[in-house]
Amino acid sequence: MKVIVLGCGPAGLAAAHAASGLSADVRIIAPKSQTSQNGPIFLNTPIPGISTDHPQGYIRQFVIGGSIVDYGVKLYGDVNISITRDGHLRTGIHTWSIQEAYDKMWGMYASLIEDREVKPDEVDDLVAQADLVVSTAPLNKLCEAGHDFIYQPVAMVFHSSYPGQPENTVIFNAYPEVPWVRSARMFGYETTEFMVENIPAEPYRIVKKPIRTNCTCHPRVLRVGRFGTWDNMAWIDTAYIDTRTALMEMLHKDEWDQII
């Protein structure tokens, strides 16, 4: 089975790892650059064969100044935009380090990366060359029809902003008068996110949080990961699961189709 993965971030390499685990012939196409993963991100579930058996951390989450709904309204200005998958913020989460998992997968799969950017008009040719094409590349860069891509920009600085914030905590700030929206200390990294209209006078990086799109280009490509699906609720560990699930469905289609 031949699998082509577009993208070499953590989600892309998780997809490649899933395909490799099923003995697929894996090809990865992306600008060959390992990106730093020092934001408030973590693995909700371990990636088999990559993450350790036991959780590497326990992240405690808090909301101040209101509810998680109030935080969502402050950030997005829209109560209908989800902050969590089920609408509820878990008080605590057993986690695994994304950076550690990414470093390990990079060591395993970097040699497979073709160092180039895929153009929208070559995606269909790649589909014809493989049994499955999995894309974690930013969906807006592969769109051929000028579809809408809605996102929320935030400015990220590299320190926590809640005074005396404990290690391995994330604080969601719903206070409307306070300029920052989320402060995190986890796995040795500190970050704070600000609304772009409240950018602090210090070094920062703009991060785009994808919200939704109406893009229907390349329907034969499996989209996984946050930017591959253009969904802020898509996570890196689900890229592994989604890819493995699709391949298992393909491998066993004939025998499963006989069950009526």
N, C-alpha and C positions, 0 to 999 in steps of 0.2 A: 504494500500500500504506500502511495506517495502522498506526502503532506507538505504543503508550502505554508509557512507562517510569515505574515507581514508584521514587522515590528520586533524589536529586541529589548524592550523594557521588561520589567518583571512579569507582566501578563503574557507577553510574547514568548518568553522563555519558559513560563509555566505551561503554555500550550505546546511548545516544542517538547517539553519533558513528558507531557501526557502522551503525545504521539510516539515518542521514542520508547516509552514503557510498553507500547503495544507493537513494538518491532517495526514501526513504519520507517520508510526512507524519508528523512526530514531535511527540508531546505528552508533556510531563514533568509529573508530579504529585508534589509533595513540599513540606514546609515549606522555604521558600526561605532557606537558610542555608548558606554555604560553611564547611566544617569544616576545622580545621587538621590537617595530615598530618605531624606532626613525631615520630612514633614510629619504631620500627625496621622500616619498611616501604619497599619499593621495587618498581619494575617489573622483572620478569624478562625481558620482551621489550618492544620499543618498540611504542607504539600508532601505526599508520600515519597519517600526516598530522598527528601531534601531537608525538611524541618526535623527537629528533634522529636522524640516520642512524647516528652512531657512539655507543657507550656513553658515558654521562656519568660513570660511576664504576666502580670495581672493589672489591667488598666482600669482604674476607677474613673467613672465619668460623672460630672456634676453639671447642673444648670443653675445659673444665678440670675436674679432679676426677673424671674417669670418661669414659664414652662418652655419645653422644647418647641412648642408651636409658636410661642412669642419669639424665640430665637430665630425660627424659620422666617417669620414675618420680617424681623429686623434684617436678616441676610438677603432674602429674596424679594421681600415686599409682596408675597403671595402665600396665603395659608395652604394652597393646594399643592405646593411643591414639597416633595418628601425630603425629610432629613434622615430618616431611617427606613429600613425596608418595611417594617410593620407599623410605623407611626409611633412606636414607643422607644425610648432611649434606655438601653440596658444599663443598670447601675454599674456593673463591672463585667469585664470581658477577659477571659484567659486568652493569651495571645502568643504569637510567634513573630520573630523579627523578619520584616521584609528585606532589609538590607543584607542580613546574613544569608537568607535564602537566595537572594538575587546574586550575591557574590559566588555562591556555590554553583548555581545554574550557569552563570557566566563562564566559570572555569570549565564546565562540562560541554557547553554548546557554542561558545564564541567562535570556534573554528569553523562552524557551519554557516556563519553569517556572510552573506554577499553584501558588500559595503556599497549600497546604493539606495536611492529612493525610488519607490514604485510609482509610476504615473497612472492616472485614472484610466487611460486608454489601453493599458496593457493588462489590466486585471482579468478581463475575460480570456485573454490568451493564457494566463497562468492557471485559470480554472480548467482550461482544456488540457493542461499538462499534468494535473494532479487529481488524485481521488478526492482530496479535500483541501481547500484554501481557507486558512484561519487568519483573520485580520484583527490585530490590536492597534494598527496604525490609526492616527486621527481620522475619523470618518469624513470630516469636512474636506480633507485633502484628497480623498478618493471620489468625492461626489462629482458627477458629470452633468448634472441638470440644474444647478443653482438652487438647491433646496435650502430650507431655513435651518440654521443651527443656533439654538438659544443657549447661552451660557451666562454665568455670573462671575465676573472677575473679582478677585480679592488680592490684597497686597500682603505678602508674607515676609515677616522679619524673623530673625533667628535668635530669639530669646523668649522666655515666657513673660507674661505681663501681669499675672495675678501675684500680689505680694506674698512671698514665702510659699509658693506653690510646691506641694510635695512631688516627689519623683513618681513617675508612672501614673499621671493623672491628666485628664482632659477636661477643661472647664469651658462650657458654652455660656456666652454672656448675652443675656436678653435685655440688659439695661439699655434703653434707647439713647441715653445721654453719654454712654461710655463708647469711645471710638472703636475699640477692638471687639471682635466677635468670638474668637476661640483662642484659647491659650493651652499649649500642650507641653508636657515634659515626659518623654518616654524613650526607653532604650538609649539613654544618654544624650538625646537631642532635645532642643528647646525651640519652639516656634510659636508665633502669634499671627493670627490673621486679622487684617483690618479691612473695612470697606474702602473702596478705591477713593472715595471722596474724603477719606480721613487718613490718607497716606502719611506716615510719620516722616520726620526729617532725619532719616537714617537709611542705610542700605536696605533694599527690599527687592522682592521678586514678585511679579504678577503671575497669579495662578488662575486658570480658567476652570470653573466648575461646570461641566456640561449638564444641561437640564433636559432638553428634548430636541428632536429633529423629526422632520417628515421625509427624510431621505430614504428612497427605495432602490437606489442604485446597487448593482451587483448582488441580486438576490441569491445567487448560488455560493456566496461567500459566508462563512460562519463568522459572525462578529462577536468578539469577546473582549473583556476588559472595559475600563471606564471610557476611554476615548474611542475604542473600536465600536462600542455600542452607542456612544454618546449618551451615557446614563451614569450619573454620579453614584448610583447605588450598585453598579457593577464593580466587583472587587477582584483582586489578583488571584485569590484562591479559587474563585468561581471560574476563572479562565481555564484552570487545570480541569476542573470537573466538567465544564461545558464541552471542552474539546474531547476529553476521554469518552463522555456520554455519546457524542455524535459519532465517534469512531466505532464504539461498541455497537451502536445501532446499525452502522453500515456493515460491520463484519458479520453480524448475526441476522441480517435482514431476511435472507432466504429461509433459514430454519424457523425464525419467529413468525414469518408470514404464513407458515403452515398451520399455525394454531388458530382455530376458529371457535 
